[in-house]
Amino acid sequence: MEKTLRNYLKQAPVTAGVIALCTLVWTVTAIQSHSLTASYYGSSLAYDWTLWGPDFEAAPLTAISAGFMHIDLGHLAVNMFLLLLVGREIEQALGGALYACVYLLSLLGASAAVLGMDYQTPTVGASGAIYALLALLVGLYNSRGMDLRAPIVLVVANVAYTFLMSGVSLWGHLGGLFTGVILAFFVFNSRRGVRWTGVFTVFLALSFFLGLQAGFWG
């Protein structure tokens, strides 16, 4: 077990760091709320880190912080399990620096979709970024000439889950998925300049939109 953990940390340090941070944040909310099953609702940190349109101008960093906050232990466990499996594959393919940028852009893309399409709904969770990673997994398989059926089935199953289940962020998931599709066109290119130019372009586009939502541009 210890050897497996060391290997994972060596192979995917950014993913491991995200999982550790999400778990730490959830632990703080559980302590504040004195609850494992309703940790979000009694925690001041949870409310401060939630993405919510009417408060976004006063708290623009929630476009990122919401992606590290979870409603309860079950919400955390499902998201971290998916991240554990998919994140390492993408991180090993892209390298730590590019993967870290892609992950943050995935959070921003999911938040931008929520603010644009579901402004009044408070939203938290890493699932928007995870849906971007699912799209990138398809891109990774395609770049390697591998059979696309498995990652496509994974994407379809998760999108179906989004539409069938209540209480999940439809636009957060779709926004993350769309961001992942756009990024996949750039980050698996063999030319380093194309990869980073694409990432920077997506960053500028998302920053402009989120800046409008936060009132930065008047």
Secondary structure by P-SEA (a helix, b strand, c coil): caaaaaaaaaacaaaaaaaaaaaaaaaaaaaaaccccccccccaaaaaacccccccccccccccccccccccaaaaaaaaaaaaacaaaaaaaccaaaaaaaaaaaaaaaaaaaaacccccccccaaaaaaaaaaaaaaaaaaacccaaaaaaaaaaaaaaaaacccccaaaaaaaaaaaaaaaaccccccaaaaaaaaaaaaaaaaaaaaaaacccc
